[in-house]
Amino acid sequence: MKQIISIASLAGLMAQAVFGAEPALTIYNQDFAVVRDTVPLDLKSGVNNVRYADATARVEPDSVILRDPAGKHSLQIWEQNYRNDPVTQELLLSLFEGKTIDFQNIRLKDNTQSRELIPGKIIRSGYVPGGGSEQPIIEVNGKLQFTLPGTPLFPDLGDDTVLKPTLNWLLQSDQPGKFDAEVSYITGGFTWEADYNLVSPEKGDTVDLIGWVTMNNQSGKTFRDAKIKLMAGDVNKIQPQNYDGYAMSRASSGGSAGRKDPRLTNDPVLHPARAHDKATGLVV
C-alpha cells in the first residue's frame, strides 16, 4: 500500500505526534521500520499465556520488546513462540495425516448438481514446511490415489492453528491487573522516498518548491493514525534469517537468554554503523 502526502502535511502530523495515540513508526528507506504499538493485557500474578496476532507479517521475532510504559508492572518474557504458518488447505491436510476425513465432490447428472461425500484417509498431505509441495496420497476404498478425491471438509481448526502470523508469550507478572503494554519490534516491508517539484514563473525571481513523501507499506498490516518518523541515510543492517516459526526463551523483556541477536555484530568491517531508535531502545 502506497501513501503519498505532502512534506508540509507530514510536518504537521509529526508536530501533533505528542498528542496522538499509538502506534508509532520509524521508517527507514531500506525496506524496514521500527514499530511501537499498544497491547491490552489482563494478567494474573504469576505466569500468563498471551497470544498477540496483531504484528506485521514480516516482524523480526528476535527484536520484540514488551514493557509497561507506565513502569507499574514488571514483565518478564519467559518464552516466545513465533508462528508464521497461517492456515492453508495443504497445512490442514498435514494436521490430519493418518486420519479419515470427508471430501466433497460435485457431480452433474441430468443437468442437476448433486453433492457426494467421499471418505478418504490422508496418507501424505503433500505439505512441505517452508514452501514447495509434493503430491498428496489419499486412500479411498482401500486404494491409493495421488490426487484429492474432492474438496476436503475439515472437522475443526484446532486450538493451535493460526490464521495469521502470531506471537505466543509466556509472561511472568509480579502483580495482577489490566493495563496497556507497549510492544516494539523491527519489521520489513516499509520504504519511503521524497520527490520535489520546482515551479518557476516566466518573470520574477520567486519559485515554488513542493515536496511529496511516498511511503510504501508492504508489511501486511495497516497502521491507522500512526505517528510517523522518517529516517534517511544508509544503515548497515544485517538481514535476518527466514523465520517460519521457533521458540526462544528470554531472561527478561529486554534481552534473550542463550541466543545472540543475529542482526548485530561488533565486527567493524561487517557492521561499521548502527542506528539507535530512542523511542524504543532498539538498535538496528
C-alpha positions as CSV (number, residue, x, y, z in Angstrom):
1,M,0.0,0.0,0.0
2,K,1.4,3.3,-1.1
3,Q,0.5,6.6,0.6
4,I,1.6,10.0,-0.7
5,I,1.4,13.1,1.5
6,S,3.0,16.5,1.2
7,I,6.0,17.3,3.3
8,A,4.1,20.2,4.9
9,S,1.3,17.8,6.0
10,L,3.9,15.4,7.3
11,A,5.5,18.1,9.4
12,G,2.1,18.9,10.8
13,L,1.5,15.3,11.7
14,M,4.8,15.0,13.4
15,A,4.2,18.2,15.3
16,Q,1.0,16.7,16.7
17,A,2.6,13.3,17.5
18,V,2.9,14.2,21.2
19,F,-0.9,14.4,21.4
20,G,-1.7,11.4,19.2
21,A,-2.2,7.8,20.1
22,E,-0.2,4.7,19.3
23,P,1.0,3.2,17.1
24,A,4.3,4.9,16.1
25,L,6.5,4.1,13.1
26,T,10.1,4.9,12.4
27,I,10.5,4.2,8.7
28,Y,13.9,3.7,7.1
29,N,14.2,3.8,3.3
30,Q,15.8,0.4,3.2
31,D,12.8,-1.9,3.5
32,F,12.3,-1.9,7.2
33,A,10.8,0.1,10.1
34,V,10.7,0.1,13.9
35,V,7.1,-0.3,15.2
36,R,5.8,0.7,18.5
37,D,2.3,-0.4,19.3
38,T,-0.1,-0.9,22.2
39,V,-1.1,-4.3,23.6
40,P,-4.0,-4.5,26.1
41,L,-3.1,-7.1,28.8
42,D,-5.2,-8.6,31.6
43,L,-2.7,-10.5,33.7
44,K,-2.8,-12.5,36.8
45,S,0.0,-12.6,39.3
46,G,2.5,-15.3,38.2
47,V,2.8,-17.0,34.8
48,N,0.4,-16.0,31.9
49,N,-0.1,-17.3,28.4
50,V,-0.7,-14.4,26.0
51,R,-1.3,-14.5,22.2
52,Y,-0.5,-11.5,20.1
53,A,-1.7,-11.7,16.5
54,D,-1.5,-8.0,15.5
55,A,2.1,-7.8,14.4
56,T,3.1,-7.4,10.8
57,A,3.6,-10.4,8.5
58,R,7.4,-9.5,8.3
59,V,8.1,-9.0,12.0
60,E,11.6,-10.0,13.2
61,P,10.8,-12.0,16.3
62,D,14.1,-11.6,18.0
63,S,13.7,-7.8,18.1
64,V,10.5,-7.9,20.2
65,I,10.4,-5.8,23.4
66,L,7.4,-5.9,25.7
67,R,7.1,-3.5,28.6
68,D,4.8,-1.4,30.7
69,P,5.3,2.2,29.6
70,A,3.9,3.5,32.9
71,G,6.5,1.4,34.8
72,K,3.9,0.0,37.2
73,H,4.2,-3.7,36.2
74,S,7.3,-5.7,35.9
75,L,7.1,-8.0,32.9
76,Q,9.4,-10.9,32.0
77,I,9.0,-12.9,28.8
78,W,10.0,-16.4,29.8
79,E,9.3,-17.9,26.4
80,Q,8.3,-16.5,23.0
81,N,6.9,-18.7,20.2
82,Y,6.5,-17.2,16.7
83,R,4.0,-18.9,14.4
84,N,4.2,-17.9,10.7
85,D,2.3,-20.8,9.2
86,P,-1.2,-19.3,8.5
87,V,-3.8,-21.9,7.8
88,T,-4.0,-23.3,4.3
89,Q,-5.6,-26.3,2.8
90,E,-2.3,-28.0,2.5
91,L,-1.4,-27.3,6.1
92,L,-4.7,-28.6,7.4
93,L,-4.2,-31.7,5.4
94,S,-0.9,-32.2,7.1
95,L,-2.6,-31.9,10.5
96,F,-4.9,-34.7,9.6
97,E,-2.4,-37.1,8.2
98,G,-3.2,-40.7,9.2
99,K,-6.9,-39.7,9.7
100,T,-10.0,-40.1,7.6
101,I,-12.0,-37.0,6.6
102,D,-14.7,-36.3,4.0
103,F,-14.1,-35.0,0.6
104,Q,-16.9,-33.2,-1.3
105,N,-17.4,-33.9,-5.0
106,I,-20.0,-32.1,-7.1
107,R,-21.4,-34.2,-9.9
108,L,-23.7,-33.1,-12.7
109,K,-26.4,-35.6,-13.7
110,D,-29.4,-34.7,-15.9
111,N,-28.5,-31.0,-15.6
112,T,-28.8,-31.3,-11.9
113,Q,-25.9,-30.9,-9.5
114,S,-25.6,-33.4,-6.7
115,R,-23.2,-33.4,-3.8
116,E,-21.3,-36.5,-3.0
117,L,-19.2,-37.1,0.2
118,I,-16.3,-39.4,-0.2
119,P,-14.4,-40.6,2.9
120,G,-10.6,-40.7,2.4
121,K,-7.7,-41.4,4.6
122,I,-4.8,-38.9,4.3
123,I,-1.6,-40.9,3.9
124,R,0.5,-38.0,2.8
125,S,-0.7,-34.4,2.7
126,G,1.9,-33.1,0.3
127,Y,2.6,-30.1,2.5
128,V,6.3,-29.1,2.8
129,P,7.2,-26.6,5.6
130,G,8.9,-23.5,4.3
131,G,7.5,-23.8,0.7
132,G,7.2,-26.3,-2.0
133,S,4.8,-29.2,-2.2
134,E,4.5,-32.9,-3.0
135,Q,1.8,-34.9,-4.5
136,P,-0.8,-35.9,-1.8
137,I,-1.6,-39.6,-1.3
138,I,-5.2,-40.4,-0.3
139,E,-6.6,-43.8,0.4
140,V,-10.1,-44.3,-0.9
141,N,-11.9,-47.6,-0.6
142,G,-8.6,-49.4,0.2
143,K,-6.9,-47.9,-2.9
144,L,-4.2,-45.2,-3.1
145,Q,-4.5,-42.2,-5.4
146,F,-2.2,-39.2,-5.9
147,T,-5.0,-36.6,-6.3
148,L,-7.6,-35.3,-3.9
149,P,-11.0,-37.0,-4.5
150,G,-12.7,-33.7,-3.9
151,T,-12.7,-30.6,-1.8
152,P,-11.6,-31.6,1.7
153,L,-14.0,-30.9,4.6
154,F,-12.2,-30.5,7.9
155,P,-13.9,-31.2,11.2
156,D,-12.3,-28.2,13.0
157,L,-9.2,-25.9,13.0
158,G,-7.8,-27.0,16.3
159,D,-6.7,-24.8,19.2
160,D,-3.1,-24.5,17.9
161,T,-4.0,-23.3,14.4
162,V,-3.2,-19.7,13.5
163,L,-5.0,-17.7,10.8
164,K,-2.1,-15.1,10.6
165,P,1.4,-14.7,12.0
166,T,1.2,-14.9,15.8
167,L,3.5,-14.3,18.8
168,N,2.7,-16.5,21.8
169,W,4.3,-15.3,25.0
170,L,4.8,-17.0,28.4
171,L,4.8,-13.9,30.7
172,Q,5.7,-13.5,34.3
173,S,4.0,-10.7,36.0
174,D,4.7,-9.5,39.6
175,Q,1.1,-8.4,40.2
176,P,-2.4,-8.8,38.6
177,G,-4.2,-6.1,36.7
178,K,-5.4,-4.7,33.4
179,F,-3.2,-2.2,31.5
180,D,-1.9,-1.2,28.1
181,A,1.6,-2.6,27.5
182,E,3.9,-1.4,24.8
183,V,5.3,-3.8,22.2
184,S,8.2,-2.7,19.9
185,Y,9.8,-4.6,17.1
186,I,11.6,-4.4,13.8
187,T,9.7,-5.3,10.6
188,G,10.4,-5.5,6.9
189,G,8.2,-4.2,4.2
190,F,8.5,-0.4,4.7
191,T,10.2,2.1,2.4
192,W,9.8,5.8,1.7
193,E,11.1,8.4,-0.8
194,A,10.9,12.1,-1.3
195,D,10.1,13.9,-4.6
196,Y,10.2,17.7,-5.2
197,N,8.5,19.8,-7.8
198,L,10.0,23.2,-8.7
199,V,7.6,25.7,-10.2
200,S,9.2,28.8,-11.7
201,P,7.2,31.7,-13.2
202,E,8.1,33.3,-16.6
203,K,9.1,36.5,-14.8
204,G,10.4,37.2,-11.4
205,D,12.9,35.5,-9.1
206,T,10.4,33.7,-6.8
207,V,9.9,30.0,-7.2
208,D,7.6,27.5,-5.5
209,L,9.1,24.3,-4.2
210,I,6.6,21.5,-3.5
211,G,7.7,18.3,-1.8
212,W,6.0,15.0,-1.6
213,V,6.8,11.9,0.6
214,T,5.8,8.5,-0.7
215,M,5.5,5.8,1.9
216,N,5.2,2.2,0.7
217,N,3.7,-0.3,3.2
218,Q,4.2,-4.0,2.2
219,S,4.3,-5.3,5.8
220,G,0.9,-7.0,5.7
221,K,-0.6,-4.7,8.3
222,T,-2.4,-1.3,8.2
223,F,-1.5,1.3,10.8
224,R,-4.2,3.9,11.3
225,D,-3.5,7.3,12.8
226,A,0.1,6.3,13.4
227,K,2.9,8.7,14.4
228,I,5.5,8.7,11.7
229,K,9.2,9.4,11.8
230,L,11.2,9.1,8.6
231,M,14.9,8.2,8.7
232,A,17.3,8.8,5.8
233,G,20.8,7.6,5.1
234,D,22.4,4.2,4.8
235,V,22.1,1.8,7.7
236,N,24.3,-1.3,7.6
237,K,21.7,-3.8,8.8
238,I,22.5,-7.5,8.7
239,Q,19.5,-9.2,7.1
240,P,17.7,-11.6,9.4
241,Q,17.1,-15.3,9.0
242,N,13.9,-16.6,7.4
243,Y,11.6,-17.2,10.4
244,D,9.0,-19.9,9.7
245,G,8.4,-20.4,13.5
246,Y,10.6,-21.0,16.5
247,A,10.6,-20.7,20.3
248,M,13.0,-18.7,22.3
249,S,13.4,-18.0,26.0
250,R,14.2,-14.7,27.5
251,A,15.6,-13.7,30.8
252,S,13.6,-10.5,30.7
253,S,11.6,-8.4,28.3
254,G,14.7,-6.6,27.2
255,G,17.1,-9.4,26.4
256,S,17.4,-13.0,25.3
257,A,18.9,-15.9,27.1
258,G,21.3,-18.2,25.3
259,R,20.7,-16.6,21.9
260,K,22.8,-14.0,20.2
261,D,21.0,-11.4,18.2
262,P,21.9,-12.3,14.6
263,R,21.3,-8.8,13.4
264,L,24.1,-7.2,15.5
265,T,27.8,-7.7,15.5
266,N,30.8,-5.9,16.9
267,D,32.9,-6.5,13.8
268,P,33.6,-3.0,12.4
269,V,34.0,-4.5,8.9
270,L,30.7,-6.2,8.8
271,H,28.8,-3.6,10.7
272,P,30.5,-0.2,10.5
273,A,27.4,1.8,11.5
274,R,24.3,1.4,13.7
275,A,21.2,3.5,14.2
276,H,19.6,3.8,17.6
277,D,15.8,4.5,18.0
278,K,15.5,6.5,21.2
279,A,11.7,5.9,21.4
280,T,12.0,2.1,21.6
281,G,15.6,1.5,22.6
282,L,16.1,-0.8,19.6
283,V,19.4,-0.8,17.7
284,V,19.4,-1.6,14.0
